[in-house]
Amino acid sequence: MKSIINNKFAKLFILSVILVCLVYMIMPKRKEAPLPKQNEPVSIQSLIKNDETPEPQTTPSTTSPTTQSTPETPKEKEPEKLPEKSYPAGKTVDEAWETYIELVNDNPRDVDYGIYTEMSKIILKNTENRRHEYYGNPASIYVDKPYKVSQKGNYAVVNFEDPNTKDNLPFFFCKTPEGWKFDLVYQRKLTRFAQEAIVGIKRNISPYNALLRRYPFYHGFDIPLEIKDIYRVSDDAELAKKTRELEALANSPEMTPGKVLELARIYTITSMNAKALPVLEQLKTNFPDKADVYKYAAMVHINSQSDYKAAIAEMEKYVQLKPAYEYGHNFLGFLYSNAHEYKKAQGEFERALQINRLSCYASSKLAPVYYNLYNSLSDMREEKYEYLEKYKNMLKTAANNCTGADYERYVMLIQWKHKVNALPENMQKAPPTPNLPKAPDYDTN
């Protein structure tokens, strides 16, 4: 051992080893690079940023264990998006009108706003109907247009200066628990504006009648309605709910024929004629013995195109299926009368009165039929004056039958009577005595 220590070369070797060890201990150890991790799945929500792309990830610096990455400069805060307008129902009719005009000028894509009734929203889901919402006019013309509100109870009409032009047809509003809303159902049901020369109000019974007397009236739309077929604003939300439920069942096994007919009924009574007719045509093919299918088809023919010929064919089938039912005879009598087939109309209304002698509809419609038959005959025919007596008697019958909720129909009859000057006191009461030679006597043996 002493010889190794005394050996010069051995000493140098030992010193070299010690020096290398010291150097190794003093120098920092090189860090091993970590194994690459597998990419973890990234949720879609984590990728949704301002531009819907992920921000680049920053890699920490490895030059020194104590060096921290430079913090990013904070981005400028984006301005908060203002909430979309809600276009709520109005506390007053004026407020509702202003909200409605603001909406149609903003022209948002959606229609789910408080200013619309629920059935109005369903109608407007069809973008073609939105053009007719304000009579095909540019919405901007209504912004500063002077207007006047006429109101009766829970119904109101926004009127303009000249009632005889398409630019000035009325807008309909109704009061609901939420406030005043735009009533597109009755607006489509009651206004006529297909051509520039054809503007006015379709004359029939509605809660808006008393508010529309200043407008030109068009007769031939006063279809008799069963109670279940009268659209009421109070039923609007429930009708809309049922419509959405039935439409959701389309083409499913749960969509029974009865449910299909119910959907067609709702379409018909809420002025969605274009949606109702193809459904009704299919029902007629598959279920030809369902009387109500023909009734609703006849309504659509009148309300959409005033096609009395097509409607007559539908109601003749209805009456064949339900001959003892007053309603069918009233509807068919109405159609014959508007088609100027007065003898046929007389027969149907008289049958309706045989079934129900208190029928306001039959008596108020039969009186004008008698008058038209009176006018159609020459003065030389004694039958002419029989119709005169029938006409006068039916005016009295209508006055007795049309009371309470039916009184408006009697008002319509009296207005018609004055319009055409069908006043009994001005009408010839007996045939003139003809100045003819005495007829020869004939041998009857």
Buried (B, 14 or more C-beta within 10 A) or exposed (E): EEEEEEEEEEEEEEEEEEEEEEEEEEEEEEEEEEEEEEEEEEEEEEEEEEEEEEEEEEEEEEEEEEEEEEEEEEEEEEEEEEEEEEBBBBEBBBBBBBBBBBBBEEEEEEBEBBBBBBBBBBBBEEEEBBEBBBBEBEBEEBEEEEBEBBBEEEBBBBBBEEBEEBBBBBBBBBBBEEBBBBBBBBBBBBBBBEEEEEBBBBBBBBBBBBBBEEBEBBBBBBBBBEEEBEBEBEBBBEBBEBBEEBBEBEEEEEBEEEBBBBBBBBBBBBBBBEBBBEBBBEBBEEEEEBBBBBBBBBBBBBBEEBBBEBBBBBBBBBBEBBEEBBBBBBBBBBBBBBBEBBEBBBBBBBBBBEBBEEBBBBBBBBBBBBBBBBBEBEEEEEEBBBBBEBBBEBBEBBBEBBEEEBEBBBBBBBEBBEEEEBEEEEBEEEBEEEEEEEEEEEEEE
